[in-house]
């Protein structure tokens, strides 16, 4: 990753995050979240919002299992 480059934050349907170079086509299954900036700015944003690293489907499965016990 180029430190002078501009990045944007992407999120997939499993609520996992990734940094992506601005101007590149967003890969299938990923969506822009509206955060753009330096690598450090985008990384800080991801650190702030991605507090549970488990994929969404796993969190939901674990919640269902816990509520049924």
Residue frames as qw, qx, qy, qz and C-alpha x, y, z in Angstrom:
[[0.000, 0.889, 0.457, 0.000, 0.00, 0.00, 0.00],
 [0.396, 0.436, 0.002, 0.808, 1.27, 3.45, -0.94],
 [0.294, -0.474, -0.518, 0.648, 1.37, 5.84, 2.04],
 [0.043, 0.242, -0.095, -0.965, 0.53, 8.84, -0.21],
 [0.177, -0.261, -0.790, -0.526, -2.46, 7.11, -1.77],
 [0.491, -0.134, 0.201, -0.837, -6.11, 7.79, -0.92],
 [0.116, -0.086, -0.989, 0.025, -8.16, 4.93, 0.46],
 [0.592, -0.262, -0.082, -0.757, -11.78, 4.19, 1.11],
 [0.316, -0.142, 0.863, -0.367, -13.34, 1.77, 3.54],
 [0.584, -0.011, -0.601, -0.545, -15.38, -1.12, 2.19],
 [0.477, -0.146, 0.724, -0.476, -17.68, -3.53, 4.03],
 [0.293, 0.002, -0.861, -0.417, -19.09, -6.84, 2.84],
 [0.648, -0.373, -0.358, -0.560, -22.39, -8.53, 3.67],
 [0.764, -0.280, -0.523, 0.252, -20.72, -10.32, 6.59],
 [0.275, -0.954, -0.015, -0.117, -19.85, -6.88, 8.04],
 [0.767, -0.260, 0.149, 0.568, -16.12, -7.37, 7.53],
 [0.121, 0.959, -0.037, -0.254, -14.09, -4.30, 6.58],
 [0.773, 0.085, 0.269, 0.568, -11.27, -3.63, 4.13],
 [0.039, -0.750, 0.147, 0.644, -9.23, -0.69, 2.87],
 [0.667, 0.462, 0.504, 0.297, -9.36, -0.12, -0.87],
 [0.305, -0.174, 0.226, 0.909, -7.58, 2.32, -3.14],
 [0.348, 0.670, 0.279, -0.593, -9.85, 5.16, -4.25],
 [0.368, 0.599, -0.407, -0.583, -10.64, 4.95, -7.95],
 [0.065, 0.156, -0.967, -0.189, -10.44, 1.18, -8.24],
 [0.631, -0.212, -0.470, -0.580, -13.56, -0.78, -9.02],
 [0.520, -0.346, 0.582, -0.521, -15.17, -2.15, -5.87],
 [0.135, 0.118, -0.972, -0.153, -15.10, -5.97, -5.93],
 [0.606, -0.315, -0.529, -0.504, -18.34, -7.93, -6.03],
 [0.682, -0.433, -0.575, 0.131, -19.81, -8.42, -2.58],
 [0.424, -0.285, -0.294, 0.808, -18.21, -5.27, -1.12],
 [0.026, 0.865, 0.421, 0.272, -19.80, -1.86, -0.58],
 [0.263, 0.413, -0.223, 0.843, -18.49, 1.63, 0.13],
 [0.378, -0.602, -0.625, 0.324, -19.25, 2.89, 3.64],
 [0.055, 0.942, 0.201, 0.261, -18.53, 6.54, 2.88],
 [0.512, -0.784, 0.209, 0.281, -15.19, 6.88, 4.66],
 [0.744, 0.546, -0.014, 0.384, -12.24, 8.04, 2.55],
 [0.245, -0.938, 0.245, -0.006, -8.81, 9.35, 3.52],
 [0.183, 0.647, -0.737, 0.069, -5.25, 8.35, 4.21],
 [0.652, 0.011, -0.758, 0.027, -4.36, 4.81, 5.14],
 [0.197, -0.002, -0.694, 0.693, -4.04, 5.85, 8.79],
 [0.413, -0.001, 0.154, -0.898, -7.40, 7.67, 8.81],
 [0.753, 0.013, -0.435, -0.494, -9.20, 4.73, 7.24],
 [0.558, 0.035, -0.789, 0.257, -7.48, 2.23, 9.54],
 [0.038, -0.028, 0.566, -0.823, -8.47, 4.29, 12.58],
 [0.606, -0.005, -0.077, -0.792, -12.08, 4.34, 11.37],
 [0.751, 0.020, -0.630, -0.198, -12.10, 0.55, 10.91],
 [0.349, 0.057, -0.761, 0.544, -10.59, 0.10, 14.39],
 [0.260, -0.028, 0.360, -0.895, -13.40, 2.25, 15.81],
 [0.693, 0.080, -0.066, -0.713, -16.36, 0.59, 14.07],
 [0.793, 0.128, -0.576, -0.151, -15.25, -3.04, 13.67],
 [0.345, -0.569, 0.567, -0.485, -15.38, -4.09, 17.30],
 [0.800, -0.077, 0.560, -0.200, -16.48, -7.69, 16.79],
 [0.065, 0.509, -0.715, -0.474, -14.31, -9.51, 14.27],
 [0.426, 0.165, 0.889, -0.018, -16.69, -12.45, 13.88],
 [0.092, -0.155, -0.629, -0.757, -18.59, -12.56, 10.58],
 [0.493, -0.110, 0.095, -0.858, -22.24, -11.45, 10.89],
 [0.790, -0.050, -0.485, -0.371, -23.55, -14.96, 10.13],
 [0.558, 0.011, -0.730, 0.394, -21.48, -16.46, 12.95],
 [0.084, -0.096, 0.444, -0.887, -22.64, -13.80, 15.43],
 [0.649, -0.082, -0.128, -0.746, -26.27, -14.47, 14.48],
 [0.765, -0.014, -0.637, -0.088, -25.79, -18.24, 14.78],
 [0.376, 0.038, -0.691, 0.616, -24.18, -17.87, 18.20],
 [0.297, -0.103, 0.256, -0.914, -26.95, -15.50, 19.36],
 [0.757, -0.090, -0.343, -0.550, -29.62, -17.99, 18.28],
 [0.687, 0.000, -0.700, 0.192, -27.84, -20.83, 20.06],
 [0.163, 0.076, -0.576, 0.797, -27.50, -18.75, 23.22],
 [0.452, -0.097, 0.106, -0.880, -31.13, -17.64, 23.24],
 [0.798, -0.063, -0.443, -0.403, -32.41, -21.20, 22.78],
 [0.564, 0.050, -0.746, 0.350, -30.47, -22.57, 25.76]]
